[in-house]
Amino acid sequence: MNIVDTLGELVDISSVTGDEDEIASLIEARFRDQLSTIRLGNSVVVGEPSDKPFVALYGHTDTVPEQGNRPHRIEGDRMIGLGTSDMKAGVAVMIHLLSGNAESSDAAGGPVDVVGVFYDKEEGAAADNGLEDVLNGMPWLEDAELSIVLEPTDLRLEMGCNGVINADVVFRGHAAHSARPWLGENAVTKAGRWLADLHEREPESYTVGGREFREVFSVTRAEGGIANNVLPARFVVNLNHRFPPVFDLAEAETRLREVADAADEIVIKDRAPAAGVPAENSMLHHLAAFTRGEVRSKQGWTDVARLSMRGIPAVNYGPGEVAQAHQASESIAVENLTLAYDALSAFLATS
């Protein structure tokens, strides 16, 4: 099976967060007779280090909910379907780099060992992320010379990542008949001035390790009202804060609370730290020589942050297209699979 067929097979398997059993079983079965394979829940670790240095490849197998975008289809030079870019393309590349047949034989017999970590529940709450259990159960992964997270990067090498906080920002009013609004207070329109100011707020730029990160605040969900003729007494928006690695979690939370200080209540629901630019690493420099694209920061959050917290040198590099992530029309250029595979295969074969 070639790498494009592998991606099509992966896309056609439903693996919305929390439902990764089938895709984990497929990966486990594919490698069971070739390499060491360990399954922890719905995560699978393929390969193990020997006396050689080793590189770890990371990819999550889950997707956001379906939007009528399964099964896959190919139109021209693109494959369309749920998870094509985020991040089953990266998982397909991992599979072929690890596999003992076809094109992967050079990488498998190279100067470094290669370990693949396929994990679940990345697209959900940070606290539920399956990678945490893998890292706790296999602490030897911390000894990797370099860890590569194959999230979408448009074939660019991306350093670090922004952190993220999600919070309920709550505005309270007083219910009344919509024909007599002066008898109550509309919680939705009470939030109007704050929403308008947030709409006009510009991203703030910070430079870390020579790379630009941008801090942004975005409303991503809103809920309020119980009927068409009742003034809403409560209005709740989800405020999504993406913050650069100049702030730790406590500082980022303080900044969010300052931005949302017009609200009646702020409830932090989910948070994950940022990751800085990795320290000097000879293997990373070697990887950059093969990727040959622009080196930049990661504006989104990835598990590079989770790895960095444990002192593991980690970067983002993958075939997926950043702008396609979570789109109903999600797709990927088919050639990106081969380009990513070739770059990583050459890197692993000569490291």
N, C-alpha and C positions, 0 to 999 in steps of 0.2 A: 504494500500500500504506500503510495507516495504521500508527500506532506500535505498536499492540497486535499486529497481524499481523507486523510486523517482529520484535518480540520472540519471537513464536511460531516464526518462521523461524530465528532465531538459536539458540533453545533446542533445536530439532530437529536442529541440526548438532552432531555430537560434536566437542568441542574440549577434551578432557582434556589437562592440561599435557603438552606435547611432541607434540601432534597437532592443531595449529592451522592447518594448511595450507588446509583447505577453507573455514574461516570467514574467513581472511585473503583468500582468493581472491574470496569473495563481496563483501567490503567493497571490495576493489580494483576489481572489475568494476562495482560500483554507482556509483563516483565517477569512473571513468576518463574519461568524456566530459563531466564537469561541472567538475571542479576538478583542480588539480595533485595527482597521486597518486604517492607514492614508496613502494616496498616494500623492506624490509630483512629478509631471511629471512622469517619469518612475522609480522612487524610491518608496519603500513601507516600512513603519515603522509599526511593529507588536508588540502589547503589550504596556502597560503604567505602570509607577510606582504607587504604592499605598503608604502606610505608612511604608513599609519595604525598606531596602536597595535594590538597583537593580544593576544587571549586564547587560551590553549591548553587544550583539553579532553583528558583522559586516561582511557582505559579498557582494562583487560586482557580479552582474549577467551577465555582458558582457564578451565577449571573443575576442581574436585576430581573424583576418580573417581566414576563412575556408581553409583547405589544403587537401580537399578530405577526411576529417575525421569525417563526420557525415553521417548517424545516428550512434549511439553507437553499439558496439557488445561486447560480453563477450567471452574471450578465456581463458580457464582454470580458474585461480584464479584472473584474471584481467579484468577490463572493459576498452575498448579502445574507444576513441572518443574525439572530441573537447571540452575542458573545464573540462574533467574528473578530472584532478588534479588542474587546475587553472581556476576558483576555485569553480566549481559547486559541487564538493564533499563537500566543506565547507558549501555551501548553503543548500545542502541536509541535512547535520547534523543540521544546524540551524532550518530548517523546522521541523524536528522530535523532537528537543528539545522544540520548541515552541508549537507544536501541542498538543491539548487537548486530543488526543487519543493515543492508542498503548503504546509504551514504555515511552513516554515523561511525563506521568502523575506524576511521582515522582518529576521531576524537576519543573513542573508547580505548584505543591503544596508545594514547599520547603520554606526555611526561607528567600529567596531573590526573588524579582520579576525579570523576564527575559524579556528583550526587544530585538527584532531583527530588524536590519537595513539592508535592501536589497537595494543596490544603483546601479546606472548606470554609464557608461562612465569612468570607472577606467582605462581601457587599452589605452585610448587616451591621449590627452594632459592634463597635470596636471591642467591647468586653467579651463578645461571643466568638471572636475570630479564632478559627481552628488552628492557626499557626502557633498560638500561645501554648497549646497542649503539646504540639510537636516539639517545640523548643524546650519545654519543661521535661519531656520524656526522652529527648535525645540531646543532652547538653554538649555532646561532641561536635554538633553542628557549629558551635561557637569557635571551633578551631580552623574553620575554612580560611584559606588565604584570601579569598574574595567570594562574595555572594552577589548573584545577579538576579534581580527581580524583573521578570519579563513582562511587566505592565506595558501598556501602550506608550510609546515614546516617539513614534514616527521615525524609527530607526536612528534616533539620536541618543547619545549617552546623557542621561540626566542625573545630576548630583542632588542628594538630599531630598527633602520634600517639605511642603507646608504641613503644619498641624491642623486639626479640625475640632471645632466644638459645635454641637447642636444644642439649642436651648429653646424652650417654650417662652415666648414673650407674651405676657398676658395683660390685656386691658379690660377693666371692669366698668360696667355702666349700671343702668337700672331699667328693667323691662317696663314697657308701657305699650298701649295701643298705638299703632303707627299713624292713626288719624289724629292723635293727640301727643305728639312727641315731646311737647314741653313738660309733660308729666313724668318723663323718664330721662335717661341719658343713653345715647347710642354708643355702645362700646366700639363699634367698627369705625364710625366717623371720629370718635375720640382719638383713634390711632392715626388718623389721616395725616396730620402735620408731621408726625414722626416718620411715617412711611414715605412721604414726599421728600423729606430731608435725606432719608436713606437712599432713595432712588437717585438723588443727585450726588451722593457721596462717591468720590473718586478713589481708586485703589491707591494704597501707599506702597512705595517701593523701598526695599532694603537690600543692601549688598552684603552677602555672606560668602566668604571664601572666593571672592571674585565673581560670584553669580548673583543675578538679580532674583529676588523673591518679592511677590506682591501680596499685601494683606487686603482681604476683601470681606465684606459682610453682605450676605444675600438672604432675602426672605424666600424660602422654598416651598412653604405650605401655609395655608390660612384656613381657619374654621371659626364660624360664628353664626348665631341666629338659630331660631327654632321654628319659625313660621313666617310667611310673607307679610303678615299683619301685626307682628310683634317686634318692637325694638330689641335688638340683641343686647343682653346683659353681660355677655362675655365674648371676647374676641381673642383668639390665640393664633400667633404666627410662629413658625419655626424659623429661627435665625441661625444661619449657617455661617460660621466664622472660620475663614482660612487664614492662618497666621504663620509668619516666617520663623525660622529657627533662632531668631534673636530673642524670642519670648519662650519661657517655659509655660507649663500648663496653668500655673497659678496666675502668672502675669497676663496670659491670654484671656483667662476668665475675667480678670479685672477689667481688661479693655472691652470685652463684650458687655459687661455690666454698665460701663460708662456710656457705651453707644446706645444701650437700651434703657437708660435711666428714666425715660419718660413713662415707662410701663409701670403697672401696679404690682407686677410679680415677674420674676425671672427664674425659671427652673432649668438647671443644667441637666440634659438627658444623656449626653454621650460626648466623649472627648478622647482625643488621641494626640500624642506629642508630635512636634516637628522633628526633622532630622537635618543635621548640618552637613556641610560638604565633607566627604571623607578626608582623613589625614593622608599624608604622602604614602603611596602604595605602588610598588613597582609593577605589580600585576595589573593594576588599574591603568597605568600608563600604557602597558602592553595592549590591553583591551582597546583603549582609545585609538591605537594605531590601526586596528582592524575595523572598527566601526566607522571611522573616517568622516563622520557627520559632525554637525555643530554640537558642542558640549554646553549644556545649559542646566538651569535648576528645574526641579519638578514643582509645578504650581499646585498640583493636586496632592492628596495624601496617598502614600503607599506603605507597604510593610517594610520598606527600608528604615522607617522610623522604629519599628518594633525590633528589627535586627540591630540597629545602631545603639539602642538602649542597652543591649547586652554586649556592646563592644565589638560587634561583628562588622568588619568593613563591607559595605553594601552599596550598590548603585542600581539604577533603573536602566534597562535597555530591552526594547521589545519591538516586534513587527507591527503591533496595532497602531491605529491612528487615533490620536487623542481626541480630535473633534467628533469622532464617530461613537465614542463611549456613551452608552445609555440612550442612544437615539433609536426611535422606532424603525428607522431605515438603516440601522447599523450595518456597516460593510467594511471591507478591507481590500486593498490592491493585492491580487494573488502573488505578484512578484515579491512583495514584502516578506513573505514566508521564506522564500529561497535566499533573499538578501540577508535576512537575519540569521538563517541557518548557516550560510557560508561564512559570515563574519565570525560567529561564535565557534564554528567548527575549526576554522583556521587558528583562532585564538587558543582554543583548548589543545590543538595539536602541536602548538609551538611554545606554550607557556613553560 
